[in-house]
């Protein structure tokens, strides 16, 4: 079967679930005993609800955490959960975590890359990398490649948690680390585009070993992820009203966790992969208005999304700059060069 014949169309499959489904809903009647899942960020927000739902279905859940004391306290009442040290912004920490896990001899059935940061002040990590790109993308890239033997052994699903924010910026090939001027929302958008492109190319590389990859928008949820967004910005975006009441359009954390749990476990996705999901289904491509380049799509940084969140209208669906297989392959090469790890290198 050729690669093109294996390509999964970017269109809905009538999953039977929707925007208000919870992680428990999508796992109802599912037995995950003898399955192992790794959930980064699995001790906070939608990551914690993902951990809770998977464990309730019988899975063993490994939660890598930068703050292990806080993580252990958060999951203390959930049976079958293990906490291990991991800082995604530190590649030595990623390697140490992966080495310890591989030494256990266990395989992985699902890896959910749920940890992330959003719209943080300009921060540099490692060799001067922009923190959102480094944490949300490069750390997870290195983690997946270092855990590859366990992923391949389990025929795992790898789930990259992106967001509708991918529409804000394509990969800024001329300046991916924003050394020529920082915009917190464009940096977030680029990192979320990277999550989608990562899943596209990992699925292409991994499907021969039975490893399939998905990306997704979990929805708008009030969690600690919004801690860097000011009250004024929240009101301007319509997230909250003047009294601080959150929009009823926002999902609960249990609802926000549903799409990543669905992508990691649904039998409806057997044999499929490389697609972007939202509201517990495969998303449709964004409409014709999305055909022009987002900021950075041509390397110039002058696309229509330039200026960050205030200049953008985020819509359902996935934009073409995030699913382009050539862009995905180019990002893989860039990421492998930056991190020094590539499980598929010749």
MARZA-546132 format. One record per residue: z, y, x of N, C-alpha, C in turn. Coordinates in steps of 0.2 Angstrom, whole numbers, plus 2048, in hexadecimal, padded with zeros to 3 digits. Layout:
N
ZYXZYXZYX ...
***
This chain:
346
8007FA804800800800800806804 7FC80B8037FB811807801816805 80281B80A807820809805824802 7FF8258017FD8297FB7FF8257F5 7FE81F7F57FF81A7EF80681A7EE 80A81B7F381281A7F28158217F0 8118267F081482D7EE81682D7E7 81C8307E681F8307E081D8377DD 81A8377D781883D7D481E8427D2 81D8487D382384D7D282384F7CA 82584A7C682584B7BF82B8477BC 82D8497B68338467B383183F7B1 83783B7B08368347AE83A8337A8 83C8387A484083779E84683279F 84A8357A48508317A685582F7A0 85583379B85A832796861836797 86183A79D86683E79E86484579E 86984A79F86685179F86B8567A3 86B85C7A186F8617A58768607A4 87885E79E87F85D79C88285679D 87E8527A088184B7A288584C7A8 88A8487A888F8487AD88E8427B2 8918427B889083C7BD8938367B9 8988367B689A8307B289582E7AD 8928327AA88D8307A588782C7A8 88582F7AE87F82B7B18818247B4 8888247B588A81D7B888D8197B3 88D81A7AC8908167A788D80F7A7 89180A7A888F8037A888C8017AF 88D8057B488A8037BB8908017BF 88E7FB7C28937F87C68917F97CE 8957FD7D18937FE7D88987FB7DD 89B7F67DB89F7F27DF89B7EF7E5 89E7EF7EB89A7EC7F18957F17F3 8957F77F18907FC7F38948027F7 8918057FC89480A800890810800 8948167FE89081C7FE894821803 89082580689382A80B891831807 89683580689583B802898841807 89384580A89684A80E898850809 89D85380A8A08588058A38557FF 8A584E8008A784A7FA8AF84C7F8 8B18517FA8B88537F98B98597F5 8B485C7F38B48637F08AE8647EC 8AF8687E68AA8697E28A68637DF 89F8647DF89C85E7DC89C8587E1 89D8597E789E8537EB8A484F7E9 8AA8527E88B084F7E58AE84B7DF 8AB84E7DA8A984B7D48A48457D5 8A08457DA89C8407DC8A083A7DF 8A483C7E38A98377E68AD8337E1 8AF8377DC8B38347D78AF8307D2 8A98327D18A582D7CC8A38277D0 8A18277D689E8217DA8A481D7DA 8AA81F7DC8B081B7DD8B28187D7 8B281B7D18B38187CA8AF8137C9 8A98137CB8A480D7CA8A58087CF 8A98087D38AB8037D88A88037DF 8A58097E08A280A7E78A880C7EC 8A780A7F28AB80C7F88A78137FA 8AB8187FA8A881F7FC8AB821803 8A78238078A982680E8A882D80D 8AD83180E8AD83980E8AE83C815 8A883E8188A984181E8AB84881D 8B084B8218B385181F8B4855826 8B385C8258B586082B8BD86182B 8BF8628258C78638248CA85C821 8CB8578258CD8518238D485181F 8D88558218DF85681D8DE858816 8D985D8158D885F80E8D485A80A 8CF85680E8CB85180A8D084B808 8D484980C8D984480A8DD846804 8E084C8048E484E7FE8DF84E7F8 8D98507F98D58517F38D384A7F0 8D28457F48D083E7F28D68397F1 8DC83B7F28E28377F38E28337EC 8E08357E78E18317E08DB82D7DF 8D682D7E38D08297E28D08237E6 8D081D7E38D08167E78C98157EA 8C98127F08C38107F38C08167F7 8C381B7F98C08217FC8C3821803 8BF8228088C182380F8BF82A811 8C382D8158C18338188C1833820 8BB8368228BA83682A8B883D82C 8BA83E8328B88458358B1846836 8AE84B8348A784D8358A6855834 8A48588398A285F83889A860839 89786183488F86183488C866838 89086C83A88E87183E88F86F846 89286984789386784E89086084F 88A86085388685A85488A855858 88F85785C89385285F89884E85A 89A85285589E84F85089A84B84B 89484C84A88F84884688E84184A 88D84285088C83C854892837854 89883A85589E83785589F83384E 89E83784989F83384289A82E842 89482F84388F829842890823847 89282584D89481F85189A81B84F 89F81E84C8A581B8498A2817843 89E81A83F89C81683989881083B 89381183F88F80B841893806845 89880784889C80284B8A07FE846 8A18018408A47FD83B8A07F7838 8997F783A8947F28388927F2831 8947F782D8937F882688C7FB825 8897F981F8837FC81D884802818 87F80681788080C81287B80B80C 87E80B80687980B8008778117FE 87B8167FF87981D7FD87C822801 87982780487B82D807879833804 87F83780187E83D7FD880843802 87B84780487C84D80887E852803 8848538018878587FC88A85E800 88C85D80689086380988B86980A 88D86F80A88987480C88D87B80B 88A88080E88C88780D88788B80A 88989180788489580388589C804 8808A08068808A78078868AA80B 8888A681088D8A881588B8AE819 8908B281B88E8B782088B8B4826 8878B882A8848B68308898B2835 8878AC83688B8A883A8878A383E 8898A384588589F84988989984B 88689384C88988D84E88588A853 88888585788588185C882886861 87B885863878889868875890864 87989386087689985C872898856 87389285386F89084D872894847 86E89684287089983C874894838 87A89583687F89083387D88D82D 87989082887788D822872887824 86D88982886888482A86B87F82E 87088083387387B837877877833 87B87982E88087582A87C871825 87887582187587281B87086D81D 86C86F82286686A82486786782A 86886A83086886783686D862837 87386383587985E835878858831 87585982B87385382786D84F82A 86885382D86385083186584B836 86A84E83A86C84A84087184483D 87484583887884083587483A832 86F83B82F86B83682C867832832 86583683786183283C86682E840 86C83084187182C845874826841 87482783A87682183687181D834 86B81E83686581A834866813834 86981083986980883986D806833 87280A83187680882B873809824 86F80E82486B81081F86580B81D 86280982385C80482285F7FD820 8657FC8238687F582186A7F581A 86B7FA81786D7FB8108687FC80B 8627FE80E85C80080985F806805 86280B809865810806861815802 8648197FD86181F7FB8658257FE 86182A8018648308048628367FF 8678397FD86783F7F98698457FC 86484A7FC8658507FF8668557F9 86C8587F986E85D7F486B8647F6 8658667F386286C7F48658717EE 8608767EC86287A7E685C87D7E4 85C8817DF8578857DC85688B7E1 85B88C7E685A8917EB8558907F0 85288A7F084C8887F484688D7F3 8468907ED8418947EB84189B7EF 84789C7F28488A37F58448A37FC 84389E7FF84089E80683D897808 83789780A83489180E837892815 83588D81983888D820835893824 83989682783789C82B83589A832 82F89783382D89483982E89883F 82D89F83E82D8A48448348A6846 8398A58418408A78428448A383E 84589C83F84989883A85189A83B 85389D84085A89E84185B8A6840 8578A983D8588B083B85B8B5840 8588B484685A8B884C8578BF84B 8528C084784E8C68468518CA841 8578C883E85A8CB83885C8C6833 8628C78318658C282C8658C4825 8648C08218648C08198688BA817 86E8BB8148718B581286E8B080D 86A8B48088678B08038608AD806 85D8B080A8578AD80D8598A7811 85E8A88158618A281986389C815 86689E80F86889880B861895808 85D899806856896803853892808 85289480E84F890813853889814 85988A81485D88381585C87F80F 85B88180985A87D80385387A803 84E87E80684787C80684787680B 84B87781184B87281684E86B813 85386C80F85686680B850862808 84C86580484786280084285F805 83F86380A83A86080E83D85A812 84385A81484685581784684E813 84784F80D84784980983F847808 83B84B80883484980783284580D 83384781383184481983583E81B 83C83E81984083881A83D832816 83C83481083982F80B83382C80E 82E83081182882D81482A82981A 82E82B81E830827824834820822 83882181D83D81C81C83B816817 83681881383581380D83380C810 83080B81682F805818835801819 83B80481A84180081B845800815 84280280F84580280984A808808 84A80D80C84E81380C849818808 84C81B8038498207FF84D8267FF 84A82C7FE84D8327FE84B8377F9 85083B7F684F83F7F18538467F2 85184B7EF8548527F08558547E9 8598597E885B85B7E185E8627E1 85E8657DB86286B7D98678697D4 86E86A7D68738677D287486B7CC 8728717CB8738767C687887C7C9 8798807C587E8867C68858847C4 8898847C98908817C88958867CC 89B8877C88A088B7CB8A48877D0 8A38877D68A78837DB8A88887E1 8AC8857E68AD8897EC8A788B7F0 8A18887EE89B88A7F28998917F1 89C8957EB89A89C7EA89F8A07ED 8A389E7F28A98A27F58A68A87F9 8A08A87FB89D8AD7FF8998B27FB 8998B17F48958B57EF89A8BA7EC 8998C17ED89E8C67EB89E8C67E3 8A48C97E08A48C97D989E8CE7D6 89C8D37DA8978D77D88908D37D8 88F8CF7DD8898CB7DD8898C67D7 88F8C37D588F8BE7D088E8C17C9 8908C77C888F8CB7C28878CD7C2 8858CF7C787D8D17C88798CB7C6 87B8C57C88778C07C78788BC7C0 87C8BF7BC87E8BC7B68828B67B6 8858B57BC8898AF7BC8908B07B8 8928B67B98998B77B58988BE7B1 89C8BF7AC89C8C67A98A18CA7AC 8A18D07AA8A58D67AD8AD8D47AD 8AF8CF7A88B68CD7A88B78C77AD 8B18C47B08B28BF7B48B18B87B1 8AF8B87AB8AE8B17A88A78AE7AA 8A78A87AC8A18A57AE89C8A47A8 8958A47AA8908A37A589189C7A2 89089B79C89089479988A89079B 88589379E87F88F7A188288B7A7 88788D7AA8898897B088C8827AE 88B87E7B388D8777B18948767B4 8988717B189E86F7B489D86B7BB 8A286B7BF8A18667C589F85F7C3 8A185C7BE89F8567BC8988557BA 89585B7B788E85B7B588A85C7BB 88D8617BF8898627C688885C7CA 88D8587CA88C8527CE88784D7CC 88584D7C58828487C287B8467C5 87784C7C787084A7CA8718477D0 8758497D58758457DB87883E7DA 87C83D7D687E8367D48798327D1 8758357CD86F8327CA86A8307CF 8698357D38648347D886682E7DD 86C82D7DE86F8287E386F8217E0 86F8217D987181A7D686C8187D1 86881C7CE86481A7C885F8157C9 85F8107C585A80A7C685380D7C4 8538137C084D8167BE8498187C4 84C8197CA84981C7D08478177D5 8488117D384680B7D883F80C7D9 83D80B7E083680C7E28348137E2 8388187E183581F7E18398227E6 8378287E883A82C7ED8368327EF 8398377F383683C7F68358427F1 8398427EB8388477E683E84B7E5 83D8517E28438567E18458557D9 84B8547D884E8537D28528597CF 8538597C885885E7C585A85B7BE 86085C7BC86285A7B68618537B4 86284F7B98628487B985B8457B7 8568487BA84F8467BA84B8487BF 8458467C08418497C583E84F7C2 83E8547C683C85B7C483585C7C4 8338607C082C8627C082A8677C5 8248687C882286D7CC8238747C9 8258797CD82687F7CA81F8827C8 81F8877C38198897C081488D7C4 80F88F7C28098927C680C8997C9 81189C7C78148A27CA8178A07D1 81889A7D281B8987D88168967DE 8108977DC80B8957E180B8997E7 80C89F7E780C8A47ED8128A27F2 8128A47F88178A27FD81D8A57FC 8238A17FC8298A47FC82A8A7803 8308AB8048318AE80A8318A9810 82C8AB81582C8A781B8278A181A 8248A081581F89B81481989B819 8178A181A8128A281F8158A4826 81B8A482781E8A682D81F8AD82E 81D8B182981E8B882A8258BB828 8288B882382E8BA82082D8C081B 8278C18198258C68148238C480D 8248BE80B8228BC8058268BF7FF 8248BD7F98278C17F382E8C07F2 8318BB7F58398BA7F483D8BE7FA 8398C27FE83C8C58038418CA800 8478CA80384D8CF8008528CB7FD 8528C47FC8578C07FA8578BF7F3 85D8BD7F085E8BB7E985C8C17E5 85E8C77E685C8CC7E18558CD7E0 8508CB7E58498CC7E48468C67E1 84A8C07DF8478BA7DD8498B87D6 8448B57D38468B27CC8458AA7CD 84B8A77CD84B8A07CE84A89C7C7 8458977C88438947C284488C7C2 8438897BD8438817BE83E87F7C2 83E8797C48398767C88398777D0 8358747D38358747DA82E8787DD 82F87C7E282A8807E482687C7E9 81F87D7EA81B8797EE81D87A7F5 82087F7F88218807FF82787B801 82A8787FC8308747FD82E86C7FD 82886B7FB8258647FA81F8637FE 81D86780281786780681886180B 81485C80C816857811815859818 81085E81980F86081F814865822 81786981D81D86D81F823868820 82486381C82985E81D82985B824 82385982682285582D82385A832 82186183182286683682A867837 82D867832835868832838863835 83685D83483985783783885783F 83285984183185A84883686084B 83686584883B86B84A84286884A 84486584584B86384584D85E84A 84885984B84985485084A857857 84685C85884686085F84D864860 84F86785A85586B85A85B86685B 85C86185886285C85886185785D 85B85686085B85086585B849862 85A84885C85B842859855841854 85283B85484D83985084D83184F 84F82E84A84F82784A848824849 84382884883C82584783882784D 83B82A85383682C85883382685B 82D82685D82982186082D81F867 
***
